[in-house]
Amino acid sequence: MKKQISLKVNNKEYQLEVPNRLLLVDLIRDELKLTGTHQACTFEGVCGACTVLLNGEAVKSCMMLAVQADGQDITTVEGLENNGELHPLQKSFNENHALQCGFCTSGILMNAVEFLNDNPDPSEKEIRHALIGNICRCTGYQNIVKAIKEASKQL
Amino acid sequence: MTDTSTAESWIGKKFARKEDRRLITGKGKYLADIHVDNCAVLKFVRSTCAHGKIKSIDTSAAENIPGVIAIYTGKDIKDRIKPLPSAATLPLLEANYPKHWPLAIDKVKFNGEPVAAVIAEDKYTAEDAVEQILVEYEDLPVVTDPEHALQKDAPVIHEEFSDNTIFKMTLTGGFTPEEQKQNSEKVNKIFETADVVVSERFRVHRCGVTPMETRGVISKWDEYAGLQVWMTTQRPHVDRIVFSEIFDIPQNMIQVSAPMDQGGAFGVKAPVYREPILIAYLSMELGRPIKWIETREEHLMSVSQERDQIHYLDLAADSEGRILALRNNIIADNGDGCEGVFWGFVMPFYGAAMIPNGYDIPNCDITVTCATTNKSALSPARAFGTLPGRFAVDRAIDMIARKVGKEAADIRKLNIIKSLPYDTATGVHYDKADYSAVLEKLVSHIDLESFRKEQNSAAESGRRLGIGFSLSVHSSGVASEVLVPMEGQPGYGSATVKIDSGGTVQVYEGDAPQGQGHETMMSQVAAEIFGVSPDNVVTLSGNTNNSPFASGTFGARGGSSTVSAVAMAAKAIREKMANIFIYDNQLDATASDIGFQDSKIFYEKDTSIVCKFSELAERIIMRPLNMPEGVDAGLEQTSFFEAKEPMMSFSVHGVIVEVNENTGDFEIKRYVSAEDVGRVINPQIVEGQVQGGIIQGISNMMFEEFLYDENGQQLSTTMENYKLANAADVPNIEIIHSDTPCEHTPLGTRGMGEGQPGPVPAAVCNAICDALSHLDIQITELPMRSDRLWKLIQDSR
């Protein structure tokens, strides 16, 4: 069973025929070749590495079917740069050493974009609670929290 | 060539990582992101049974699914693939090394063992086919308890052996049973007359350091180019040798590449596993490239399980609290042991060797026994076998302190190794350092005296605060002398440094980092030596075709062995460039008179004699005319660094907790780590390693637990039920330094990432017990969570 869908990803329009059962994360990675979106758990929504923005809201793309994204506007980590200029969160992650292996980073950045939109001046505790849907195994979170706090001052 | 005076010193500088740009923009290339044309997908059928004979495998329904290319079972490969062990996967330790193939033959030994493989056009089809394959098992008795596994009546899991002891060793007292018996008697006598004795059974559960990126392999065969394998691995050169041994293909026809971007490993990607062997073989057999990306469920079922030791530990001390002797009978739950290089037991072996830790304990009697059980083999996890012993010994030290009525910190000051270098009773050599200084610095930084006052006043209002300490000596890089017997691999670090005719410095290492920041760190070192910017240095890793042999990225080798090889190679090239500069300018000078800075090379005594770094590189590579006598063209150097002595890193942890006596909840209020990591190359990277490693230890201690039921069924195969610490679960880490440059590495560095999680559980549990000292609670089992603490509190009343 296949279905015709149209969607916008990083401001680019796509018309695609996709199997009904295709996960959104597989559409993004395998069909659109946007491999910055990662997958680290078995489609249980725990790790957060596949987080993308759906109409500005952070969602886990392994928990959605591609057909559910029909007519929607998606932003992935590849869409964060603006005219070659890094997003303040991206800069801050680099400056504050908020990543080591980088596998979780895309999902955390996308989650943090929405979080800072909703809460432009968060406390450390609020940042830590906002991150419970993203697992990082390398950093111990300390520098991620710091990077998000620093970025909030730049936005 | 010790003088590397440059305008800007790159070593020791907080320098934002070079790797980050591609990773924060989604342009990193991890294994799963690699595209190979015409690539088929492989999925495994894994055993649902923990111990049983395979009666039948029905693949007929699966074969009929359109898009299924082939299905293989153990029978199909048994006569075509050589089993492990192969020579490159064998330590020199005496042990029962189980023979095994990539797919189970006749019987399965744990829930999760690969039984069949489906190769299909895409992953959805492959998954459909896996579900259609019916495997019938005849159940055999299941052994999940290591102490039961060692009893005479236990079913023997590997029929080729007479019992379930895969490895047993006494690490103290000598090499013959007679010598060891004499040692035991001597130690027993000390116990008979000691003023204070602590005897406990400590149990540390099965947990590990599962990375965010699971394992994966892509393999492609071409009759002219040979076998090309991209895989998640910490040791691509060893993988290449193993493929060569198993398939009888010369090594020059095999290329193994670990992607430059690997999503963490922490030891998990160091062994030689079953799966890559099968995938490489089938890519040749089917003439199709094949890709396998491990699911999280497969990963949690089959790898990343470590710790899992029982320690019967006795400590004898005098009335002052000075430790006189240690007796430790260690039993490790080894799992099935089918895992090249480590076999499940190398970690507990190393952990046993490191039992004395930073304490001066001359009389020890230590034996480790590793029991085969119907579980997945222990695979390496950061802290490498030491975490359970660190928990046992540092908890027992606090028990001694309580018995003699002294501060636990003072008992540590009394027993810490004061004179280094030092040889432990287990035969481990610690190099020169000042452990006391690190401990003193931590105790004064955390301000123990003020804390006791705060603790007392808090107790008056019913708040229970506690403080706890622990130590960690951990090797960073291991010399061949030790690594050859322990893992069958050489220990030297190696690197090739090249300058191209445009003046760009290229560093090639055969190790395969997974987030440690080698591109940045190696570039800083080369930049310092050549007086160029790290942006002019490119560091490439993980590819067998462009790098000298290296045993891999593990055991904190990067900051000790590998970086030393980079420094040696770079210094040799610098000296060559300096000598040619002297010759070209007809200077009466030696290489040390020539400065390298700001991408220029100049005579220190007359800086008007100068040329661009890139100009001299071009002259030596492209215009090797009128060269000094005996000097060849070209700027390439491969160097090998073999450590003359171990390069130990040392840390002391101090923790303050608050415990709620009514609920058993506890909160880490403060976590401080004092470190001696030698000379620091990049402080940001070092701090990141410490922070991450300690949080892994906290996560192991409080949350993570691999659970098997009595039938050997795994109950923790998703991240929902194998819980990892999240950001809201954990504290910030304070880091202080008391670094002593290592005297026998070219830059004074030590590696420091490996040991970090090891001392964490003891420090936190010591703090909890201190907070509840009025109840005399002694934590001897992990994990430690509020429900378990609540029970201990109830039992104490």
Contacts between the chains, C-beta under 8 A, distances in Angstrom:
chain1	res1	chain2	res2	distance
A	19	B	124	7.3
A	21	B	124	6.8
A	22	B	124	7.7
A	29	B	32	7.8
A	29	B	33	7.9
A	33	B	35	7.8
A	34	B	26	6.9
A	35	B	26	7.3
A	35	B	29	7.6
A	35	B	30	7.7
A	35	B	32	7.4
A	35	B	33	3.8
A	36	B	25	7.1
A	36	B	26	1.9
A	36	B	27	6.7
A	36	B	28	7.3
A	37	B	26	7.1
A	38	B	30	7.2
A	38	B	32	7.8
A	38	B	212	7.7
A	38	B	213	7.6
A	38	B	263	7.4
A	39	B	32	7.5
A	40	B	212	4.6
A	40	B	213	6.6
A	40	B	214	7.2
A	40	B	263	7.3
A	40	B	296	6.7
A	41	B	296	4.6
A	41	B	718	7.0
A	41	B	719	4.6
A	42	B	295	5.0
A	42	B	296	4.2
A	42	B	297	4.8
A	42	B	718	6.1
A	42	B	719	8.0
A	44	B	296	7.8
A	44	B	718	5.5
A	44	B	719	6.2
A	44	B	720	5.5
A	46	B	718	7.4
A	46	B	719	3.9
A	46	B	720	5.9
A	47	B	212	6.7
A	47	B	296	7.7
A	47	B	719	5.9
A	49	B	212	6.4
A	76	B	26	6.6
A	77	B	24	7.7
A	77	B	25	6.8
A	77	B	26	3.7
A	78	B	25	6.8
A	78	B	26	4.4
A	78	B	27	7.6
A	80	B	25	7.2
A	80	B	26	7.9
A	81	B	25	6.1
A	86	B	24	7.3
A	86	B	25	7.4
A	90	B	24	4.4
A	90	B	25	6.8
A	93	B	20	7.0
A	93	B	24	5.3
A	94	B	16	5.1
A	94	B	17	6.9
A	94	B	20	4.3
A	94	B	21	7.2
A	94	B	24	6.1
A	95	B	16	5.7
A	97	B	16	7.4
A	97	B	17	6.8
A	97	B	684	4.4
A	97	B	685	7.0
A	97	B	687	7.6
A	97	B	688	5.1
A	99	B	20	6.3
A	99	B	23	5.9
A	99	B	24	6.9
A	100	B	264	7.4
A	100	B	515	3.8
A	100	B	516	7.1
A	100	B	517	6.9
A	100	B	688	5.9
A	100	B	692	6.5
A	101	B	211	7.1
A	101	B	212	6.6
A	101	B	213	7.0
A	101	B	261	7.6
A	101	B	262	6.5
A	101	B	263	4.8
A	101	B	264	4.2
A	101	B	514	5.7
A	101	B	515	3.0
A	102	B	19	7.1
A	102	B	20	7.4
A	102	B	23	3.3
A	102	B	24	7.5
A	102	B	28	5.6
A	102	B	261	6.5
A	102	B	263	7.3
A	102	B	515	6.9
A	103	B	30	6.7
A	103	B	211	7.6
A	103	B	212	4.1
A	103	B	213	4.8
A	103	B	263	3.1
A	103	B	264	6.3
A	103	B	515	8.0
A	104	B	212	5.2
A	105	B	23	5.7
A	105	B	24	6.1
A	106	B	26	5.4
A	109	B	24	6.8
A	125	B	728	8.0
A	127	B	727	7.5
A	128	B	727	4.3
A	128	B	728	4.5
A	129	B	727	7.7
A	129	B	728	5.0
A	131	B	726	6.6
A	131	B	727	3.7
A	131	B	728	7.1
A	132	B	726	4.6
A	132	B	727	6.4
A	132	B	728	5.2
A	134	B	726	7.6
A	134	B	727	7.6
A	135	B	212	6.8
A	135	B	719	6.9
A	135	B	724	5.2
A	135	B	726	6.4
A	136	B	212	7.3
A	136	B	727	7.7
A	137	B	209	7.1
A	137	B	210	7.2
A	137	B	211	5.5
A	137	B	212	5.0
A	137	B	264	5.1
A	137	B	266	7.5
A	137	B	692	7.6
A	137	B	696	7.3
A	137	B	724	7.0
A	138	B	212	7.8
A	138	B	264	5.7
A	138	B	515	5.1
A	138	B	688	7.5
A	138	B	692	4.8
A	139	B	688	6.0
A	139	B	691	6.4
A	139	B	692	5.1
A	139	B	695	7.9
A	140	B	691	4.0
A	140	B	692	4.4
A	140	B	693	7.7
A	140	B	694	6.4
A	140	B	695	3.2
A	140	B	696	7.5
A	140	B	730	6.7
A	140	B	733	6.6
A	141	B	695	6.8
A	141	B	726	7.7
A	141	B	727	4.1
A	141	B	730	6.3
A	142	B	691	4.8
A	142	B	695	7.9
A	142	B	732	5.2
A	142	B	733	6.3
A	143	B	688	6.4
A	143	B	691	7.0
A	144	B	727	7.0
A	145	B	727	6.5
